[in-house]
Amino acid sequence: MQVTETLKEGLKRGYEITVSNAELEAKVNAKLEEARPEVEMKGFRKGKVPMSLLKKQFGQRLMGEAMQEAIDGAMNEHFEASGERPALQPQITMKDGENWKEGDDVVIVVAYEALPEIPELDVSGVALERMVVKADDAAIDEALASLAETAQNFADRKKGTKAKDGDQVVFDFVGKVDGEAFDGGSAEDYPLVLGSGAFIPGFEDQLVGVKAGEEKTITVTFPENYGADNLAGKEATFDCTVKAVKEPKPAEVDDELAKKFGAEDLAGLKGQIAERLESEYKGAARAVLKRALLDKLDTLVSFDLPPSLVDAEAGQIAHQLWHEENPEVHDHNHGNIETTDEHKKLAERRVRLGLLLAEVGRKADVQVSDAEFTQAVLNQARQYPGQERQFFEFVQQNQQMQQQLRAPIFEEKVVDHILEQAKVSEKDVSKEDLQKAVEALDAE
């Protein structure tokens, strides 16, 4: 086997690998000899089939396997000897493939972009601030008030008061299509919160302004895509008798409210809220700190970037932004999306930082544990209620999905590793200051 370098320009690499016919024949014969004892063929005893017949029946398939093994072996030897790693899967083609015939040597053309050498990272001089926010009484009271609203009750409005959005209307109704009542279209003492969108479009709007004791006929048209075929797209009337109009009343902030949310008493609920708020603050502060670190790292290192990685990342960025600007398009049946200089600039930053973090993690032997990976799968599976088992099976069979789930965990662990070496001080700030810092991240 002969390996000849044909290109070494920047990170671009090119090689020709020549595998002689004698080498391939030897590999094929070895495979046939290995399999021969178990081969049965009509007219011959098991293990006694002549090599010429074996080669006629299996030789062509084994020749392909031998070629692949020879190429894989040559590439592995090359990467081990050179220490290079390809940025993407190498492009492998067979030279004069259409004109190749059995008995000829095989010449394989290999092209790839090598990952660059990443300089050693020294962050000992990097100074960063971690924002710290405490859950004060005002924030806890605000959260309590929000909980009280979610646990709201309804109290009768003054007699003769007209219903408005947010009120609860208790009423009887009978639905009819073409003058005939239909199944499922009637109810008694039904409590409907106006503006909730619980009924078909247009229904609740016509109840705004009704009073207790009033009778009203509502006319609506069922949507074309309504679940019941016998009603889809049809006009219907609902004869309504309003029994009560009630206004929302937030629940009292007391021990009873606390028990509704799983706490023993109000003090316990306040403690839970404080923990939750400070956990949210900590997560937001972490995002701000991470961005500040990445900004620093982006100025500390410089190295050549594989053009193929940059182009691929720029394309993904352009595609994502296009869909954000065109939310009505849910598929990928659209024209080519051109990348801009801005897309490429952002792609270069992402690729540079991605390669840097990957190298730091590799040298520090950062690993994603089985427990961490399992937790990530569980978190993702919750997005598919009722289909968790199918999602687990999908992940088990999909290496790319496994990598997608491991990648963010690995990145966070590498960031933690780097932060341990940097100078990180804490700074007490207000909730408003933290919010401004988070909003600044979204604006960039």
C-alpha positions in Angstrom: 0.0 0.0 0.0 1.3 3.4 -0.9 0.1 6.8 0.5 1.0 9.9 -1.4 0.3 13.5 -0.2 -1.2 15.6 -3.0 -2.3 18.7 -1.1 -1.3 20.5 2.1 -2.5 24.0 2.0 -3.6 25.6 5.3 -5.9 23.1 6.8 -6.8 21.4 3.5 -5.3 17.9 3.0 -5.3 15.6 0.0 -3.9 12.1 -0.4 -3.9 9.2 -2.9 -3.9 5.7 -1.5 -2.8 3.0 -3.8 -3.7 -0.6 -2.9 -2.1 -3.1 -5.2 -4.2 -5.9 -6.7 -1.9 -8.4 -5.0 -2.8 -6.9 -1.6 -6.5 -7.1 -2.4 -6.2 -10.7 -3.7 -4.4 -11.7 -0.5 -7.1 -10.1 1.7 -9.9 -11.8 -0.3 -8.2 -15.2 -0.2 -7.7 -14.9 3.5 -11.4 -14.1 4.0 -12.4 -17.1 1.9 -10.0 -19.4 3.7 -11.5 -18.2 7.0 -15.0 -18.8 5.9 -14.3 -22.0 3.9 -14.8 -24.6 6.8 -18.4 -23.5 7.2 -19.4 -23.1 3.6 -21.8 -25.7 2.1 -22.4 -26.0 -1.7 -24.3 -28.6 -3.6 -22.0 -31.4 -4.8 -19.3 -30.8 -2.2 -18.9 -31.7 1.4 -19.0 -29.0 4.0 -15.6 -27.2 4.1 -14.4 -28.9 0.8 -15.7 -26.3 -1.7 -12.9 -25.4 -4.2 -11.4 -22.0 -3.8 -12.2 -21.1 -7.4 -15.9 -21.7 -6.9 -15.8 -19.7 -3.6 -14.1 -16.8 -5.3 -16.6 -16.9 -8.2 -19.6 -16.8 -5.8 -18.3 -14.5 -3.1 -15.2 -12.8 -4.5 -16.8 -9.7 -5.8 -18.5 -8.9 -2.5 -15.4 -9.7 -0.5 -13.3 -7.5 -2.8 -15.4 -4.5 -1.8 -14.9 -5.4 1.9 -11.2 -5.8 1.3 -11.0 -2.3 -0.4 -12.9 -0.7 2.5 -10.7 -2.4 5.1 -7.5 -1.3 3.3 -8.7 2.3 3.0 -9.8 2.4 6.7 -6.6 0.9 7.8 -4.5 3.4 5.8 -6.5 6.4 7.1 -6.2 5.2 10.7 -2.5 4.7 10.3 -2.2 8.2 8.8 -4.1 9.9 11.6 -2.2 8.1 14.3 1.1 8.9 12.7 0.3 12.6 11.9 -1.8 13.3 15.0 -4.3 15.1 12.7 -8.0 14.9 13.2 -10.5 15.7 10.3 -12.9 18.5 10.9 -15.6 16.6 9.0 -15.9 13.1 7.5 -13.2 12.8 4.8 -14.3 12.7 1.2 -13.2 9.4 -0.4 -13.5 8.7 -4.1 -12.1 6.0 -6.3 -9.8 7.3 -9.0 -10.9 6.1 -12.5 -13.7 4.3 -10.8 -15.8 3.7 -13.9 -12.8 2.4 -15.8 -11.5 0.2 -13.1 -11.5 -3.5 -13.8 -10.7 -6.6 -11.8 -7.0 -7.1 -11.7 -6.1 -3.4 -11.6 -4.6 -1.7 -8.6 -7.0 0.5 -6.7 -6.3 4.2 -6.3 -8.3 6.1 -3.7 -8.5 9.9 -3.5 -8.9 11.3 0.0 -9.7 14.9 0.8 -10.4 16.6 4.1 -9.9 19.6 6.3 -7.8 19.1 9.4 -8.7 20.5 12.7 -6.3 23.3 13.6 -3.8 23.2 16.5 -5.4 24.9 19.4 -3.1 27.0 21.5 -2.8 26.4 25.2 -5.4 28.5 27.1 -4.3 30.6 30.1 -7.2 32.2 31.9 -5.4 32.9 35.2 -5.5 36.6 34.3 -9.2 36.7 33.4 -11.3 38.6 35.9 -15.1 38.1 35.9 -18.0 39.1 38.1 -20.8 36.7 39.1 -24.1 38.6 39.8 -25.8 37.6 43.0 -29.5 38.4 43.7 -31.3 37.6 47.0 -35.0 36.9 47.0 -36.3 39.9 49.0 -39.7 40.2 50.7 -41.1 42.3 47.7 -40.2 39.5 45.2 -41.7 36.8 47.5 -44.9 38.9 48.0 -45.2 39.4 44.2 -44.9 35.6 43.6 -47.4 34.9 46.4 -49.9 37.3 44.8 -49.4 35.5 41.4 -50.1 32.2 43.1 -53.2 33.6 44.7 -54.5 34.7 41.3 -54.0 31.2 39.9 -56.0 29.8 42.8 -58.7 32.4 42.5 -62.3 31.9 43.4 -65.4 33.6 41.9 -68.0 35.6 43.9 -71.4 36.7 42.7 -71.5 40.2 41.3 -74.1 42.7 42.4 -77.5 41.9 40.9 -77.9 43.5 37.5 -74.2 43.8 36.8 -73.2 43.1 33.3 -70.5 40.3 32.6 -67.2 41.4 31.3 -64.0 39.6 30.2 -62.5 37.7 33.1 -65.9 37.1 34.8 -67.4 33.7 35.2 -70.8 33.2 33.7 -72.8 30.2 35.0 -75.5 29.3 32.5 -77.6 26.5 30.9 -77.4 26.1 27.1 -78.9 24.0 24.3 -77.0 23.9 21.0 -78.9 23.3 17.7 -78.0 22.9 14.1 -80.8 23.4 11.5 -83.1 23.7 14.5 -82.3 20.3 15.9 -80.4 19.8 19.2 -77.1 17.8 18.7 -75.3 15.4 21.0 -72.9 17.1 23.4 -74.3 20.5 22.7 -76.2 21.0 26.0 -75.3 21.5 29.6 -76.6 22.9 32.8 -74.9 25.2 35.4 -71.9 25.4 33.1 -69.2 27.8 34.6 -67.4 29.6 31.7 -64.7 32.2 32.2 -65.1 34.9 29.5 -61.9 35.4 27.5 -60.6 31.9 28.4 -61.0 30.6 24.8 -62.7 27.4 26.1 -65.5 27.6 23.6 -65.4 28.0 19.8 -64.4 31.4 18.5 -67.2 34.0 18.8 -69.1 32.3 21.5 -67.7 34.0 24.6 -67.7 37.4 22.9 -71.5 37.3 22.7 -71.8 36.6 26.4 -70.0 39.8 27.3 -72.6 42.2 28.8 -75.2 39.6 29.9 -76.8 39.7 33.3 -78.0 37.1 35.7 -81.5 35.9 34.8 -81.1 36.9 31.1 -81.8 34.6 28.2 -79.8 35.0 25.0 -79.5 33.1 21.7 -75.9 32.9 20.4 -75.1 32.2 16.8 -71.7 30.8 15.8 -70.1 28.8 13.0 -68.0 25.7 13.9 -64.5 25.8 12.4 -63.9 23.8 9.2 -61.3 21.7 11.0 -63.6 21.0 14.0 -63.2 17.5 15.5 -66.8 16.4 14.9 -67.4 15.9 11.2 -71.2 16.4 11.6 -70.6 19.9 13.0 -67.4 21.1 11.1 -68.1 24.3 9.1 -71.8 24.4 10.1 -73.7 27.3 11.7 -75.2 26.6 15.1 -77.4 28.4 17.6 -77.2 28.1 21.4 -80.1 29.0 23.6 -78.6 30.3 26.8 -80.1 31.0 30.2 -77.7 33.0 32.4 -78.0 31.9 36.1 -75.1 33.9 37.6 -72.4 36.4 36.8 -69.3 36.2 39.1 -66.2 38.2 39.4 -62.8 36.8 40.1 -61.5 37.0 43.6 -57.9 36.1 44.3 -57.4 33.5 47.1 -56.4 34.8 50.5 -52.7 34.6 51.1 -52.8 32.4 54.1 -52.0 28.9 55.4 -54.9 27.4 53.3 -53.3 28.8 50.1 -50.0 27.3 51.2 -51.5 23.9 51.6 -53.0 24.1 48.1 -49.4 24.3 46.8 -48.0 21.5 49.0 -46.6 23.5 51.9 -47.5 23.0 55.5 -48.1 26.7 56.1 -47.5 30.1 54.7 -44.0 30.4 56.1 -43.1 27.1 54.4 -44.5 28.3 51.1 -42.5 31.5 51.4 -39.4 29.5 52.0 -40.1 27.4 48.9 -40.7 30.5 46.8 -37.5 32.0 48.0 -35.6 28.9 47.0 -37.2 28.8 43.6 -36.6 32.5 42.9 -32.9 32.3 44.0 -32.5 29.2 41.8 -33.9 31.2 38.8 -31.7 34.2 39.7 -28.7 31.9 39.8 -29.5 30.4 36.4 -29.8 33.8 34.9 -26.6 35.0 36.5 -24.9 31.9 35.2 -25.9 32.8 31.6 -24.6 36.3 32.0 -21.3 35.0 33.5 -20.9 32.4 30.7 -21.4 35.0 28.0 -18.8 37.3 29.6 -16.3 34.3 29.8 -16.9 33.4 26.1 -16.4 37.1 25.1 -13.0 37.0 26.9 -12.0 33.7 25.4 -12.8 35.0 21.9 -10.1 37.6 22.4 -7.6 35.3 24.0 -7.1 32.8 21.2 -6.5 32.9 17.5 -6.1 30.0 15.0 -7.2 29.0 11.5 -10.7 27.8 11.2 -11.8 24.9 8.8 -13.8 26.7 6.1 -16.2 23.7 5.8 -17.2 24.1 9.5 -17.7 27.8 9.2 -19.8 27.5 6.0 -22.0 24.8 7.6 -22.5 26.9 10.8 -23.2 30.0 8.8 -25.8 28.1 6.8 -27.5 26.8 10.0 -27.6 30.4 11.4 -29.1 31.8 8.3 -31.7 29.0 8.2 -32.7 29.4 11.8 -33.0 33.2 11.5 -35.0 32.9 8.3 -37.5 30.6 10.1 -37.7 33.0 13.0 -38.6 35.8 10.6 -41.1 33.5 8.8 -42.8 31.5 11.6 -45.7 30.5 9.4 -43.3 28.2 7.5 -42.9 24.9 9.4 -41.2 22.7 6.8 -38.0 23.1 4.7 -39.7 23.4 1.3 -38.3 26.8 0.6 -35.7 28.2 -1.6 -32.0 28.5 -0.9 -31.2 30.9 2.0 -28.2 33.1 1.3 -25.7 33.6 4.0 -24.4 37.1 4.8 -21.2 38.5 6.2 -22.9 38.9 9.5 -23.9 35.2 9.5 -20.3 34.2 8.7 -18.9 36.5 11.4 -21.2 34.8 14.0 -20.3 31.4 12.6 -16.6 32.0 13.0 -17.1 33.0 16.6 -19.1 29.9 17.3 -16.7 27.5 15.5 -13.7 29.1 17.2 -15.2 28.8 20.7 -16.6 25.4 20.0 -13.2 24.0 18.9 -11.5 25.7 21.9 -14.0 24.3 24.5 -13.8 20.9 22.9 -10.0 20.9 23.1 -9.9 22.2 26.7 -12.4 19.5 27.6 -10.4 16.8 25.8 -7.1 17.8 27.6 -8.9 18.0 30.9 -10.6 14.6 30.3 -14.0 16.1 30.9 -16.6 13.4 30.8 -20.4 13.2 30.7 -21.5 10.6 33.2 -24.2 8.0 32.5 -26.3 9.6 35.3 -26.0 13.0 33.7 -26.9 11.7 30.2 -29.9 9.7 31.6 -31.2 12.9 33.3 -30.9 14.8 30.0 -32.9 12.1 28.2 -35.5 12.2 31.0 -35.8 16.0 30.7 -36.2 15.8 26.9 -38.7 12.9 27.1 -41.0 15.0 29.2 -41.7 17.1 26.1 -43.5 14.1 24.6 -46.1 13.0 27.2 -47.4 9.5 26.6 -44.5 8.8 24.2 -41.7 8.6 26.6 -40.9 5.0 25.9 -40.7 5.6 22.2 -38.4 8.6 22.8 -36.0 6.4 24.9 -35.9 3.8 22.2 -35.2 6.5 19.5 -32.3 7.9 21.5 -30.9 4.4 22.1 -30.8 3.8 18.3 -29.7 7.2 17.2 -26.0 8.2 17.8 -26.6 11.7 16.5 -29.3 12.3 19.0 -27.1 11.0 21.8 -24.4 13.4 20.8 -26.9 16.3 20.7 -27.9 15.5 24.3 -24.4 15.1 25.6 -23.0 18.2 23.9 -24.6 20.9 26.1 -23.7 19.0 29.3 -20.1 18.6 28.1 -20.0 22.4 27.3 -21.3 23.4 30.7 -18.8 21.2 32.5 -15.9 22.6 30.4 -17.1 26.2 31.2 -17.1 25.2 34.9 -13.6 23.9 34.5 -12.4 27.1 33.0 -14.2 29.3 35.6 -12.3 27.4 38.3 -9.1 28.7 36.8 -10.2 32.3 36.3 -10.7 35.0 38.9 -14.4 35.1 39.6 -15.7 37.5 42.2 -19.3 38.0 43.4 -21.3 41.2 43.2 -24.6 41.7 44.9 -27.1 43.3 42.5 -30.8 44.0 42.3 -33.3 41.8 40.4 -33.7 44.7 38.0 -30.0 44.9 37.2 -29.9 41.1 36.6 -32.9 41.4 34.3 -31.2 44.2 32.3 -28.1 42.0 31.9 -30.2 39.1 30.6 -32.1 41.4 28.2 -28.7 42.6 26.9 -27.8 39.0 26.1 -31.0 38.5 24.0 -30.3 41.8 22.2 -26.9 40.7 20.9 
